[in-house]
Amino acid sequence: MSLGLASSSIADAACSPQTRPPRIASVAAAPLRVPADNEVTVIACQGEQLHLLPQQAVHWPVRRTVFVADLHLGKEHAFGRQGIPIPAGSSEATLARLDTLLRITHAERLVVLGDLMHAAPEADESWLGSLSTFLDEHRELDVRVCAGNHDREAGRTRIDARVRWHAEPIVDGPFVLQHHPGEDARGYVLCGHVHPTFMLGRSRRDALRVPAFWFRPGQAVLPAFGGFTGGHAIRAERGDRIWISGPERVVAVSQRRR
């Protein structure tokens, strides 16, 4: 199966949407369904086509790569150790969503833009085994993690050794892959860390905060992929482009200027 495209001429001054309204993929619902033809949101970025998926992920088809950020696996266990009762299973649910997305996209490489884990895990935390099972199901998958501030070295030794860690940014074609936002002379940065969200509504009373893809001159910040994460409300500045992600759609937000 393959993801359908709605292709058209796209300007590429930085990272731009299609010049006509795109068809949007129903990729983020849980469980995910197989998308119909002409349903993927496509943007051009540094001469490359990127697909923005409502599961809070970016697909780079030409490199058969999926980018995600901020899974924060094990967060419920970390909270539990602090005496904060959190229902179990959020990490396993995040891995299940990732499993389905990889099967749909046929990606051969997964790049996590930091914060794979929330804290150094205890050896008996259930998600460690679930992660190994996930890797067993995707034996040919190349998994890379750009280490984030939560990916402490002490915790990495308890993660399945098939996960490959990168302490420094990865330069891949026109992109620089890293956790923290910031521009880089070597290429356009794809990163995480911020957990960007966009506020819908005109007042606090009726406002809704939704995950957002935040493309800026020189860098793009992906929304948090993890199902148990917070978010930081962002405001677009001149030159920014924002796409918001709902359960079934990715929608471009009109640019705001200050």
Buried (B, 14 or more C-beta within 10 A) or exposed (E): EEBBBBEEEBEEEBBBBBEEEBBBBBBBBEEBEEBEEBBBBBBBBEEBBBBBBBBBBBBBBEBEBBBBBBBBBBBBBBBBEEEEEBEEBBBBBBBBBBBBBBBBBEBBBBBBBBBBBBBBBBEEBBBBEBBBEBBEEBEEBBBBBBBBEBBEEEBBEBBBEBBEBBEEBBEBEEBBBBBBBEEBEEBBBBBBBBBBBBBEEEEEEEEEBBBBBBBBBBBBBBBBBBBBBEBBEBEBEEEBBBBBBBEBBBBBBEEEEE
